[in-house]
Amino acid sequence: MTTDSSAPPIPPISTAAEALAELVAGNKRFVGGHPEHGHQVASAASASGDQKPHAVVVGCIDSRVPLEAIFDQTFGEICVVRSGGHVVDRAVLGSVGFAVAKLGVPLIMVLGHKRCGAVQAAVDAVRNNEHPEGDIGYLVEQLTPAVLQVGADTPDAAEQAMRAHVTRTVRRMRDITGVTDQIAAGRADIVGAVYDLDTGLVELLP
């Protein structure tokens, strides 16, 4: 976050509640058209020392969902992990675990988004009893349990499956080595959320 050099230093964010409040506030600035951060090279240089991010956000690769922008965060403030449909593998799990255990990040956010192409591909695969080949097939395979949970023929199946997948991913994150202990000790937390492509708003899931 930006600071005035003449003002007293702002205490670093150290709890999940503070981190979530900052992400929510940043999303409000973004939606309201008043972001604080322009991602200038001077900001990169000022954050080039030791890092102390306050959140790790796991999201989709969708080009319409740039995570630093939608939360109005600048260099050094959030770790970002992205994959198609925010599907997790061991590399993703290890990355989140590293952020929490080694960098002291207090908040993990799993962020799905509306009209996710990967989730829609999984819905189509279940409906048509087809399975894409190769590595794209892996994404579909990992998303299929959420589709089966809500039913491929239900109204808004893709949206409901996306939300179910967020919730399932949040549960999986709780079992990451190093994360479980931090949550039990009250030093970390995990939340699920959904990004609206049309409004820019981030909705926190219960």
Buried (B, 14 or more C-beta within 10 A) or exposed (E): BEEEEEEEEEEEBEBBEBBBEBBEBBBBBBBEEEBEBEEEEEBEEEBEEEBBBBBBBBBBEBEEBEBBBBBBBBBBBBBBBBBBBBBBEEEBBBBBBBBBBEBBBBBBBBBBBBBBBBBBBBBBBBEEEEEBEEEBBEBBBBBBEBBEEBEBEEEEBBBBBBBBBBBBBBEBBBEBEBBBEBBEEEBBBBBBBBBBEEEBBBBEBE
